[in-house]
Amino acid sequence: MNKIEVLKAEKDGLDIKEDIARYAEVGWEAISEEDIQRLKWYGVFLRNPTPGFFMIRVRIPGGRTTTEQMRTLAHLAKAYGNGMLDLTTRQQFQLRQLSIAHVPEAFVRMETVGLTSLQTGMDNVRNIMTCPVAGLTAEEQFDATDLVGRLTKELTGNRAYSNLPRKFNIAITGCPDNCLHLETQDLALVPATMEGHDGPIAGFNLLAGGKLGSGGYRIATPLDVFVTPMEVVAVAGAILRVFRDHGCRDSRTTARLAFLLDEWGEERFRLEVQREVGWELSRAGRDARKMSVNEHMGIYRQQKSGLNYVGLKIPVGRIHADDLEGIAALAEIYGTGEIRLTANQAMIIPNVNDRMLGNLTEEPLLKRFLYNPTPVQKGLVSCVGSDYCNLAVIETKSRAVETAKRVEALIGTNMKPITMHWSGCPAACGNHLVADVGLLGKKIKIKGEVVEAVDVFVGGRAGPNPKMAIKLLEDVPCAILPEVLSGILPYHSREKMHRTKAKSIQKKTVPHNVVESGKVKARMVPEPIASTIA
């Protein structure tokens, strides 16, 4: 067994809770390497770039939260952390630079307002995602908020699911607008209908085996299963138990559900789940999703007359605690004290009355957290980067912001919105492989000097017609990246990036097969690798 399986066999990760208070007294140096890993079962992560300080990843099911909860996190960030919080691509927040001495108090304060960090790391079901405007829009087929809550309650703190072969990502949504990267999930429940005796039945089709990270983007494949809302919890549990009992535990790099599906095939896996759940599963219904994408950023009418929701972009997901408190105050003044978190690093204030909408848009805070960001800024997403993550090889967040600004200065903003995602390492926490433009950090040498660089991917997407991103350029120094991107973006809308041959892009943007700035060159990916985007 690999070392993680050994430590799990010795002690369940959930049992570490009783040791946290002791470690808070004796200090972080006393924590064994095994318990450093076990702390992740409670969402507590020692960060190598900041020795002695921990990150807490807070579970926020479906991204649905309150101003009271946000104020609590802001207080913890200022009182015990570095005053900054990161909004992740799984609709949750991360607190940074807490000492182990303050973790028990942070847990108490979070629990008081209904928050927890339980099982947000390691081999567990991570934060369950759903459409951030569930229950607000008339477009949705089904409000999955209650199902997210029921699934979360069933799976977290339950030792039947606390020792999976690897992490497990779940998304469930009734939204037809493809606002989540469903094809990247281990299990995705997507809106669907099937014909019943008394007319159409609303439910979900199941996709399974999606992933990013090591080995690249595996597009989640259909299991040919339709479930009703009443069946969701039981079937999801059965899928997890099959994965728990049969998934690979030898190698961490081949332990995700994707590898079990590749070994068995979808039909055998489907039959195993059917045997585990105890009834015959219905075959898939009609996928109810649209081909278009709406990430719910901006100002939109709600289904209830006279109300609106306002989606605000949080640049690359990083926000100061004071600003989080400011947004919470706006949600109370203009809304009903509720806040929604999105998968593309934005926050939504719902239930804004028509009469109050104009005043909200004039608030000074909305000059920095925009409801109408520029086409590049709107789709800008970044992982944490090397300043806090020991896996990342480059700093991503400030580079992402600066690169976007320089690109817009070079080519203007008269273009359609485009997604640009940054990942600091192949773990792909920035979801770069499902973006119109994906940037993967690396280090290269130029005249003996090590510099930060990226590989450039184009044409990735999730949704009813998912595509794997194609690597177009590699070894592009970050110093010249804006100039490189300014040669790509004007010629290629989102639609063109998914249709046009990569060779055509190369001819238009890099006529001499290199990107050159002085003596710096970026290599074009060989044509056999970048043969087509569509």
C-alpha positions as CSV (number, residue, x, y, z in Angstrom):
1,M,0.0,0.0,0.0
2,N,1.1,3.6,-0.5
3,K,1.8,5.6,2.6
4,I,-1.6,7.3,2.7
5,E,-3.3,4.0,2.7
6,V,-1.0,2.8,5.5
7,L,-1.9,5.8,7.7
8,K,-5.6,5.4,7.0
9,A,-5.4,1.7,8.0
10,E,-3.8,2.7,11.2
11,K,-6.3,5.4,12.2
12,D,-9.4,6.8,10.5
13,G,-8.9,10.4,9.5
14,L,-12.0,11.4,11.4
15,D,-10.3,10.3,14.7
16,I,-7.8,13.2,14.5
17,K,-10.3,15.7,16.0
18,E,-9.5,14.6,19.5
19,D,-5.8,15.4,18.9
20,I,-6.3,18.9,17.5
21,A,-6.8,20.5,21.0
22,R,-3.6,18.9,22.2
23,Y,-1.6,20.1,19.2
24,A,-3.0,23.6,19.7
25,E,-1.3,23.5,23.1
26,V,2.0,21.9,22.3
27,G,2.6,23.6,18.9
28,W,2.8,22.6,15.2
29,E,6.3,21.1,15.5
30,A,4.9,18.3,17.5
31,I,2.5,17.1,14.8
32,S,3.7,13.9,13.2
33,E,3.8,13.6,9.4
34,E,1.0,11.1,9.5
35,D,-1.2,13.5,11.5
36,I,-0.3,16.4,9.2
37,Q,-2.2,14.3,6.6
38,R,-5.0,13.3,8.9
39,L,-5.7,17.0,9.8
40,K,-6.9,17.4,6.2
41,W,-10.0,15.3,7.1
42,Y,-11.0,18.4,9.1
43,G,-10.0,20.8,6.4
44,V,-6.7,21.9,8.1
45,F,-3.7,22.1,5.8
46,L,-0.1,22.9,6.7
47,R,1.3,25.1,3.9
48,N,5.0,24.7,3.1
49,P,5.4,28.2,1.7
50,T,4.3,29.6,5.1
51,P,6.0,27.2,7.7
52,G,4.0,26.9,10.9
53,F,0.8,28.3,9.5
54,F,-2.3,26.5,8.3
55,M,-5.1,27.0,5.8
56,I,-8.7,26.1,6.7
57,R,-10.9,25.1,3.8
58,V,-14.6,25.8,4.7
59,R,-17.3,23.6,3.4
60,I,-20.2,25.7,1.9
61,P,-22.7,23.3,0.3
62,G,-23.8,24.6,-3.1
63,G,-22.2,27.9,-2.3
64,R,-25.2,29.0,-0.3
65,T,-24.3,31.2,2.6
66,T,-25.4,34.1,4.8
67,T,-24.0,37.4,5.8
68,E,-23.6,36.1,9.4
69,Q,-21.4,33.3,8.1
70,M,-19.4,35.6,5.9
71,R,-18.8,38.1,8.7
72,T,-17.6,35.2,10.9
73,L,-15.1,34.1,8.3
74,A,-13.9,37.7,7.8
75,H,-13.5,38.0,11.6
76,L,-11.4,34.8,11.7
77,A,-9.3,36.0,8.8
78,K,-8.5,39.3,10.6
79,A,-8.2,38.0,14.2
80,Y,-6.2,34.8,13.5
81,G,-5.1,34.8,9.8
82,N,-3.5,37.3,7.4
83,G,-6.8,39.1,6.7
84,M,-7.2,37.6,3.2
85,L,-9.6,34.9,2.0
86,D,-9.7,32.9,-1.2
87,L,-12.9,31.9,-3.0
88,T,-12.3,28.6,-4.7
89,T,-13.7,27.0,-7.9
90,R,-15.8,24.7,-5.6
91,Q,-17.9,27.5,-4.2
92,Q,-16.1,27.6,-0.8
93,F,-13.7,29.9,1.1
94,Q,-10.2,29.2,2.4
95,L,-8.8,31.0,5.4
96,R,-5.0,31.6,5.4
97,Q,-2.1,31.7,7.8
98,L,-3.7,30.5,11.0
99,S,-1.6,29.0,13.8
100,I,-2.6,25.6,15.1
101,A,-3.2,27.3,18.4
102,H,-6.2,29.2,16.9
103,V,-7.8,26.3,15.0
104,P,-10.0,25.0,17.9
105,E,-11.4,28.5,18.4
106,A,-12.0,28.9,14.7
107,F,-13.9,25.6,14.7
108,V,-16.1,26.8,17.6
109,R,-16.9,30.1,15.9
110,M,-17.7,28.4,12.6
111,E,-19.9,25.9,14.2
112,T,-21.9,28.6,15.9
113,V,-23.0,30.0,12.6
114,G,-23.5,26.6,10.9
115,L,-20.1,26.3,9.1
116,T,-17.7,23.4,9.1
117,S,-14.4,22.4,7.4
118,L,-15.1,18.7,7.8
119,Q,-13.8,16.4,5.0
120,T,-12.8,19.2,2.7
121,G,-9.4,17.5,2.0
122,M,-7.9,14.1,1.3
123,D,-9.9,11.0,0.4
124,N,-13.4,12.3,1.0
125,V,-16.4,13.7,-0.8
126,R,-15.5,17.4,-1.2
127,N,-17.9,20.3,-1.2
128,I,-21.0,19.4,-3.2
129,M,-21.7,22.0,-5.9
130,T,-24.9,23.3,-7.5
131,C,-26.2,26.2,-9.5
132,P,-25.5,29.4,-7.5
133,V,-28.9,30.8,-8.4
134,A,-30.9,27.7,-7.7
135,G,-34.5,28.7,-6.7
136,L,-34.1,32.1,-8.1
137,T,-34.4,31.6,-11.9
138,A,-37.4,30.5,-13.9
139,E,-35.0,28.8,-16.3
140,E,-34.1,25.9,-14.0
141,Q,-35.8,22.6,-14.3
142,F,-35.3,21.7,-10.6
143,D,-34.0,23.5,-7.5
144,A,-31.3,21.0,-6.2
145,T,-30.6,23.0,-3.0
146,D,-32.4,20.5,-0.7
147,L,-30.7,17.6,-2.4
148,V,-27.3,19.1,-1.8
149,G,-28.1,19.5,1.8
150,R,-29.4,15.9,2.1
151,L,-26.3,14.5,0.4
152,T,-24.0,16.5,2.5
153,K,-25.7,15.4,5.7
154,E,-25.6,11.7,4.6
155,L,-22.0,11.7,3.5
156,T,-20.0,13.9,5.8
157,G,-19.1,12.6,9.3
158,N,-20.2,9.1,8.1
159,R,-17.4,6.6,8.4
160,A,-18.8,4.6,5.6
161,Y,-17.5,7.3,3.3
162,S,-14.5,8.6,5.2
163,N,-11.9,6.2,3.6
164,L,-12.3,6.4,-0.2
165,P,-9.5,5.5,-2.5
166,R,-9.1,9.2,-3.5
167,K,-11.0,12.4,-3.4
168,F,-14.5,12.5,-4.9
169,N,-16.2,15.6,-6.4
170,I,-20.0,15.8,-6.8
171,A,-22.1,18.4,-8.5
172,I,-25.9,18.2,-8.8
173,T,-27.9,20.8,-10.6
174,G,-31.3,21.5,-12.3
175,C,-29.8,24.5,-14.2
176,P,-29.8,24.2,-18.0
177,D,-27.2,27.0,-18.4
178,N,-24.0,24.9,-17.8
179,C,-22.8,27.2,-15.0
180,L,-20.7,24.4,-13.5
181,H,-18.0,22.3,-15.0
182,L,-20.0,19.1,-14.7
183,E,-17.9,17.0,-17.0
184,T,-14.9,17.4,-14.6
185,Q,-16.7,15.8,-11.7
186,D,-16.4,12.3,-10.4
187,L,-20.2,12.3,-10.3
188,A,-22.4,14.8,-11.9
189,L,-26.2,14.8,-11.8
190,V,-27.4,16.9,-14.8
191,P,-31.0,18.0,-15.5
192,A,-33.0,15.5,-17.6
193,T,-36.5,14.4,-18.3
194,M,-38.0,11.0,-19.2
195,E,-41.5,10.1,-20.2
196,G,-43.7,8.6,-17.5
197,H,-47.3,7.3,-17.6
198,D,-48.7,10.7,-16.7
199,G,-46.3,12.8,-18.7
200,P,-42.6,14.0,-18.4
201,I,-40.8,13.2,-15.2
202,A,-38.1,15.7,-14.1
203,G,-34.9,14.3,-12.7
204,F,-31.2,13.8,-13.5
205,N,-29.0,11.9,-15.8
206,L,-25.7,10.6,-14.3
207,L,-22.2,11.3,-15.6
208,A,-19.2,9.8,-13.9
209,G,-15.5,9.6,-14.0
210,G,-14.6,13.2,-14.8
211,K,-11.4,14.7,-13.5
212,L,-8.6,17.1,-14.1
213,G,-5.2,17.0,-12.5
214,S,-2.8,14.2,-13.0
215,G,-3.2,12.6,-16.4
216,G,-5.2,15.5,-17.8
217,Y,-8.9,16.1,-18.4
218,R,-11.0,13.0,-18.5
219,I,-14.5,14.0,-19.7
220,A,-17.1,12.4,-17.4
221,T,-19.0,9.8,-19.3
222,P,-22.7,8.9,-19.2
223,L,-23.7,5.9,-17.0
224,D,-27.0,5.6,-18.9
225,V,-28.9,6.1,-15.6
226,F,-31.8,8.4,-14.8
227,V,-32.7,9.1,-11.2
228,T,-35.6,10.9,-9.7
229,P,-35.0,13.4,-6.8
230,M,-36.2,10.8,-4.4
231,E,-33.5,8.3,-5.6
232,V,-30.5,10.7,-5.6
233,V,-29.2,10.1,-2.1
234,A,-29.4,6.3,-2.3
235,V,-27.9,6.0,-5.7
236,A,-25.0,8.4,-4.9
237,G,-24.3,6.4,-1.8
238,A,-24.2,3.2,-3.8
239,I,-21.8,4.7,-6.3
240,L,-19.5,5.8,-3.5
241,R,-19.5,2.3,-1.9
242,V,-18.7,0.7,-5.2
243,F,-15.8,3.1,-5.6
244,R,-14.7,2.6,-2.0
245,D,-14.6,-1.2,-2.3
246,H,-13.2,-1.6,-5.8
247,G,-11.2,1.6,-6.6
248,C,-7.4,1.4,-6.9
249,R,-5.5,1.8,-3.6
250,D,-2.0,1.0,-4.9
251,S,-1.0,4.2,-6.6
252,R,-2.3,7.7,-5.7
253,T,-2.0,8.8,-9.3
254,T,-4.5,6.1,-10.6
255,A,-6.9,6.0,-7.7
256,R,-9.7,8.3,-9.0
257,L,-13.0,6.9,-10.1
258,A,-12.0,7.6,-13.7
259,F,-9.5,4.8,-13.6
260,L,-12.0,2.3,-12.3
261,L,-14.4,3.2,-15.1
262,D,-11.6,2.9,-17.6
263,E,-10.8,-0.6,-16.3
264,W,-14.4,-1.8,-16.0
265,G,-16.3,0.2,-18.6
266,E,-19.5,2.2,-17.9
267,E,-21.9,-0.8,-18.3
268,R,-20.2,-3.0,-15.8
269,F,-19.9,-0.1,-13.3
270,R,-23.6,0.6,-13.9
271,L,-24.5,-3.0,-13.1
272,E,-22.4,-3.0,-9.9
273,V,-24.2,0.1,-8.7
274,Q,-27.5,-1.4,-9.5
275,R,-26.6,-4.5,-7.5
276,E,-25.5,-2.3,-4.6
277,V,-28.6,0.0,-4.6
278,G,-30.9,-3.0,-4.8
279,W,-33.3,-2.0,-7.6
280,E,-33.2,-1.8,-11.4
281,L,-32.0,1.6,-12.5
282,S,-33.8,3.5,-15.1
283,R,-32.0,4.2,-18.4
284,A,-31.0,7.8,-19.1
285,G,-33.6,10.4,-20.1
286,R,-33.3,13.4,-22.3
287,D,-30.6,15.8,-21.3
288,A,-32.3,19.1,-20.6
289,R,-29.2,21.4,-20.8
290,K,-28.8,24.1,-23.3
291,M,-25.7,24.4,-25.5
292,S,-25.0,27.9,-24.2
293,V,-23.2,29.0,-21.0
294,N,-24.4,31.5,-18.4
295,E,-22.3,31.9,-15.3
296,H,-24.9,34.2,-13.7
297,M,-22.6,37.2,-13.4
298,G,-24.3,40.5,-13.9
299,I,-27.9,41.7,-13.1
300,Y,-30.8,39.3,-13.8
301,R,-34.5,39.1,-13.1
302,Q,-35.6,36.5,-10.6
303,Q,-38.7,34.4,-11.1
304,K,-40.4,36.4,-8.4
305,S,-41.6,39.7,-9.9
306,G,-39.8,42.8,-8.8
307,L,-36.6,41.0,-7.6
308,N,-33.2,40.7,-9.1
309,Y,-29.9,39.0,-8.4
310,V,-26.6,40.7,-8.9
311,G,-23.4,38.7,-9.6
312,L,-20.2,40.4,-8.6
313,K,-16.8,39.3,-9.9
314,I,-14.1,38.8,-7.2
315,P,-10.9,39.2,-9.2
316,V,-9.1,35.8,-9.2
317,G,-11.1,34.9,-6.0
318,R,-8.9,36.8,-3.5
319,I,-10.7,39.2,-1.2
320,H,-9.7,41.1,1.9
321,A,-11.8,40.5,5.0
322,D,-12.8,44.1,5.2
323,D,-14.2,43.9,1.6
324,L,-16.0,40.6,2.5
325,E,-17.7,42.4,5.4
326,G,-18.6,45.2,3.0
327,I,-20.3,42.9,0.5
328,A,-22.1,41.3,3.5
329,A,-23.4,44.7,4.5
330,L,-24.6,45.4,0.9
331,A,-26.5,42.0,1.0
332,E,-28.3,43.1,4.1
333,I,-29.0,46.6,2.9
334,Y,-30.2,45.8,-0.5
335,G,-31.1,42.1,-0.3
336,T,-32.2,39.7,2.4
337,G,-28.9,38.8,4.1
338,E,-28.1,35.9,1.7
339,I,-25.1,35.5,-0.5
340,R,-24.3,32.9,-3.2
341,L,-20.8,31.8,-4.2
342,T,-20.1,30.7,-7.8
343,A,-17.7,28.3,-9.4
344,N,-16.0,31.1,-11.4
345,Q,-15.0,33.1,-8.4
346,A,-17.9,35.5,-8.1
347,M,-20.4,36.3,-5.4
348,I,-24.2,36.8,-5.9
349,I,-26.4,39.1,-3.9
350,P,-30.0,37.8,-4.5
351,N,-33.4,39.3,-3.8
352,V,-32.6,42.9,-4.7
353,N,-35.8,44.9,-5.1
354,D,-36.3,46.9,-8.4
355,R,-36.5,50.1,-6.4
356,M,-33.1,49.5,-4.7
357,L,-31.2,48.2,-7.7
358,G,-30.0,51.6,-8.9
359,N,-28.6,52.5,-5.6
360,L,-26.8,49.2,-5.3
361,T,-25.0,49.7,-8.6
362,E,-23.8,53.1,-7.4
363,E,-22.1,51.7,-4.3
364,P,-18.4,52.4,-4.2
365,L,-17.6,48.8,-3.5
366,L,-19.1,47.8,-6.9
367,K,-16.5,49.9,-8.6
368,R,-13.9,47.2,-7.6
369,F,-16.2,44.1,-7.5
370,L,-17.9,44.6,-10.9
371,Y,-21.2,43.3,-12.1
372,N,-20.2,44.2,-15.6
373,P,-16.5,43.2,-15.9
374,T,-14.7,43.4,-19.2
375,P,-14.7,40.3,-21.5
376,V,-11.3,39.1,-20.2
377,Q,-11.8,40.0,-16.6
378,K,-15.2,38.3,-16.5
379,G,-13.8,34.9,-17.3
380,L,-10.6,35.2,-15.3
381,V,-10.0,32.4,-12.8
382,S,-6.9,31.4,-10.9
383,C,-5.7,28.8,-8.4
384,V,-3.9,29.8,-5.2
385,G,-0.4,29.8,-6.7
386,S,3.0,29.4,-5.2
387,D,2.6,32.1,-2.5
388,Y,0.5,29.6,-0.5
389,C,0.5,26.3,-2.3
390,N,3.5,24.0,-2.1
391,L,2.5,22.2,-5.4
392,A,2.3,25.4,-7.5
393,V,5.5,26.3,-9.3
394,I,4.6,29.9,-10.2
395,E,2.7,32.7,-8.6
396,T,-0.7,32.9,-10.4
397,K,-3.1,35.4,-8.9
398,S,-1.3,38.6,-9.3
399,R,0.1,37.4,-12.7
400,A,-3.4,36.6,-13.9
401,V,-4.7,40.1,-13.0
402,E,-1.7,41.9,-14.5
403,T,-1.7,39.8,-17.7
404,A,-5.4,40.4,-18.2
405,K,-4.9,44.2,-17.8
406,R,-2.0,44.2,-20.2
407,V,-3.9,42.1,-22.8
408,E,-6.8,44.5,-22.7
409,A,-4.5,47.5,-23.0
410,L,-3.0,45.9,-26.2
411,I,-6.2,44.8,-27.9
412,G,-9.0,46.7,-26.2
413,T,-12.2,45.3,-24.8
414,N,-14.4,45.1,-27.9
415,M,-14.7,41.4,-28.0
416,K,-17.0,38.6,-26.7
417,P,-16.4,37.3,-23.2
418,I,-13.7,34.6,-23.0
419,T,-12.6,32.4,-20.2
420,M,-8.9,32.5,-19.1
421,H,-8.0,30.1,-16.3
422,W,-4.6,29.8,-14.6
423,S,-3.3,26.7,-12.8
424,G,0.1,26.8,-11.0
425,C,0.7,23.1,-11.5
426,P,-0.7,20.0,-13.2
427,A,-3.1,19.5,-10.3
428,A,-5.3,21.9,-12.3
429,C,-7.1,23.6,-9.4
430,G,-7.6,26.5,-11.8
431,N,-9.6,24.3,-14.2
432,H,-7.3,25.5,-17.1
433,L,-8.2,22.5,-19.3
434,V,-11.9,23.5,-19.6
435,A,-11.2,27.2,-20.5
436,D,-11.1,29.0,-23.8
437,V,-7.5,29.8,-22.8
438,G,-5.8,27.7,-20.2
439,L,-2.5,28.6,-18.7
440,L,-0.4,26.0,-16.9
441,G,2.5,27.3,-14.8
442,K,6.1,25.9,-15.1
443,K,9.7,27.0,-14.7
444,I,12.1,27.3,-17.6
445,K,15.7,28.4,-18.1
446,I,16.7,31.3,-20.2
447,K,20.5,31.9,-20.5
448,G,20.9,30.0,-17.3
449,E,18.3,31.9,-15.4
450,V,15.2,30.2,-14.1
451,V,12.0,32.2,-14.9
452,E,8.3,31.6,-14.6
453,A,6.5,30.5,-17.7
454,V,3.3,28.8,-18.9
455,D,2.1,26.3,-21.5
456,V,-0.9,27.7,-23.4
457,F,-4.0,25.6,-24.0
458,V,-7.0,26.6,-26.1
459,G,-10.5,25.3,-26.8
460,G,-11.4,23.5,-23.6
461,R,-15.0,23.3,-22.3
462,A,-17.5,21.3,-20.4
463,G,-21.2,21.1,-21.1
464,P,-23.3,18.9,-23.5
465,N,-20.6,19.1,-26.1
466,P,-17.4,18.9,-24.0
467,K,-14.0,19.3,-25.6
468,M,-10.5,18.6,-24.3
469,A,-8.2,21.7,-24.5
470,I,-5.3,21.5,-26.9
471,K,-1.8,22.6,-26.0
472,L,-0.9,25.3,-28.5
473,L,2.3,26.8,-27.1
474,E,4.7,25.7,-24.5
475,D,7.5,27.5,-22.5
476,V,6.0,30.9,-22.9
477,P,7.8,33.2,-20.4
478,C,5.3,35.1,-18.2
479,A,7.1,38.3,-19.1
480,I,5.9,38.2,-22.7
481,L,2.7,36.4,-22.2
482,P,0.4,39.4,-22.7
483,E,2.0,40.0,-26.1
484,V,1.5,36.3,-27.0
485,L,-2.1,36.3,-26.0
486,S,-2.8,39.5,-27.8
487,G,-1.9,37.7,-31.0
488,I,-4.4,35.0,-30.3
489,L,-7.5,36.5,-28.8
490,P,-8.5,39.1,-31.5
491,Y,-8.8,36.3,-34.1
492,H,-10.6,33.7,-32.1
493,S,-13.9,34.0,-30.3
494,R,-15.0,31.3,-28.0
495,E,-16.9,29.6,-30.8
496,K,-13.9,29.7,-33.2
497,M,-11.6,28.3,-30.6
498,H,-13.8,25.2,-30.4
499,R,-14.0,24.8,-34.2
500,T,-10.8,26.1,-35.8
501,K,-7.9,23.8,-36.5
502,A,-4.9,24.6,-34.3
503,K,-2.7,24.8,-37.4
504,S,-4.9,27.7,-38.5
505,I,-4.3,29.4,-35.2
506,Q,-0.6,29.0,-35.5
507,K,-0.5,30.5,-38.9
508,K,-2.5,33.6,-37.8
509,T,-0.8,34.2,-34.5
510,V,2.7,32.8,-34.9
511,P,3.7,33.0,-38.5
512,H,7.4,32.1,-37.9
513,N,6.6,29.2,-35.6
514,V,8.0,31.0,-32.6
515,V,6.9,33.7,-30.2
516,E,9.9,36.0,-30.0
517,S,10.7,38.9,-27.6
518,G,14.4,39.9,-27.9
519,K,16.2,36.7,-27.4
520,V,13.3,34.9,-25.7
521,K,11.5,32.2,-27.7
522,A,8.4,30.1,-26.9
523,R,8.1,26.8,-28.6
524,M,5.1,25.9,-30.8
525,V,3.6,22.5,-29.9
526,P,4.3,20.1,-32.7
527,E,1.5,19.8,-35.2
528,P,0.7,16.1,-34.4
529,I,0.0,17.1,-30.8
530,A,-2.1,20.1,-31.7
531,S,-3.8,18.7,-34.7
532,T,-7.3,20.0,-34.1
533,I,-9.3,21.8,-31.5
534,A,-12.7,20.6,-32.5
